[in-house]
Structures are given as structure tokens and as C-alpha cells.
Amino acid sequence: MNNVINLRTARKARNRSDARRDADVNAVKHGRTKAEKRLTKTIADKSEKSLDAHKRERDE
């Protein structure tokens, strides 16, 4: 005999699995690791400090 399933529950489970699959695809396509984010921030901070160090002060 076949098992009775709740169609609403099955639909929600299917939607959740579809959303998870889409999220995994986007994470691979657009995601960066924590180390990569930290490296980018460190490089940006270093270049900003270097630029600020080379600015000339104006006498007005």
C-alpha cells in the first residue's frame, strides 16, 4: 500500500531544496572566503595609508 503524504509539506520541502541548490550555485559563483575578504581589506587599508602619507599639506 502507498504511503499518504501531505502535498503542502512535499511542496515546501521541494522549494527549500531548490532554494538551497540555488544558494550553493551563487555561493560558488560570487562567494569569497573569509581570508580573501581580509586580504582585500588589508590591501585597501595599506594603500589608503600610503596615499595619506604622501599628501602634501597646504599652507593657507
Stockholm file with secondary structure:
# STOCKHOLM 1.0

chainA/1-60         MNNVINLRTARKARNRSDARRDADVNAVKHGRTKAEKRLTKTIADKSEKSLDAHKRERDE
#=GR chainA/1-60 SS CCCCCCHHHHHHHHHHHHHHHHHHHHHHHHCCCHHHHHHHHHHHHHHHHHHHHTCCCCCC
#=GC SS_cons        CCCCCCHHHHHHHHHHHHHHHHHHHHHHHHCCCHHHHHHHHHHHHHHHHHHHHTCCCCCC
//
